[in-house]
């Protein structure tokens, strides 16, 4: 893409940049930071993990040297990390202009709408939930045990969301929907920031996803996954990185590298689709910017 026109970006306010994977968010954030100043803050739940730089398309060391970055690769595998943890860390950075960029809609909506203060899940209950969700028909069983209000509000096809809701209900006796109804004020209110949502043609984005994943392989993504093979546990948060399960299957001799790459590309495209669904449902009041071959401009 061509360099974006930054004259329509307000340098006096925080900037929030959302968009699906491979849509050019990080490049835009870096361009803004270099031109206007500001701290680039990660809002991608997969880019927090220290074990994944190439596989999650984290900013390169050269990018990080060109402008200040925060909350990238700072969480070790095996550490529990939540949107609440992320918000607390962002709160410590708000004494300066932030350029918050990422594709995790839950992070961005929590930042601008607030987050319910739900008590943490006890480790024993988390272990029980992990075991139950992994069982045959585990997702359906947990869904059936949710309270009606929560069941009507969350994505019942998302195992992570369902498990979290089930844990909250079991740990507190209240549904997650009831907790969310008592949400405190947001850390960054909408009027305190400029909110950009990058959209694009699906075919254009699908091509970029494929090209980027193949570039990741050239840059060492497979070696990153190989280093984590001795610790691999698909139930862990860090193991949810797009492409990691497919590369593990290749390293275990279950897929050729070509087959694994094609499946990872398909998984990335499906992830982009789920991101777009979240954005359409929760972020309709964000300023839309269109990305295509000609660059990035307001839609």
ABEGO torsion letter per residue (X at the ends): XBBBBAAABBAABBBBBBEBBGAGAAAAAAAAAAAAEEBBBBABAAAABAABAAAAGBBBAAAAAABBBBGBGABBBGBBBBAAAAAAAAAAAAABBBBBBEABAAAAAAAAAEBBBBBBBBAAAAAAAAAAAABBGAAAAAAAABBAAAAAABBAABAAAAAAAAAAAAAAGBBAAAAAAABBBBABBAAABBBBBBBBBAAAAAAAAAAAAAAAAAAGAAAAAAAAAAABBAABAAAABBGAAAAAAAAAGABBAAAAAAAAAAAAAAAAAAAAAAAAAAAAABBBBBBBAAEBBBX
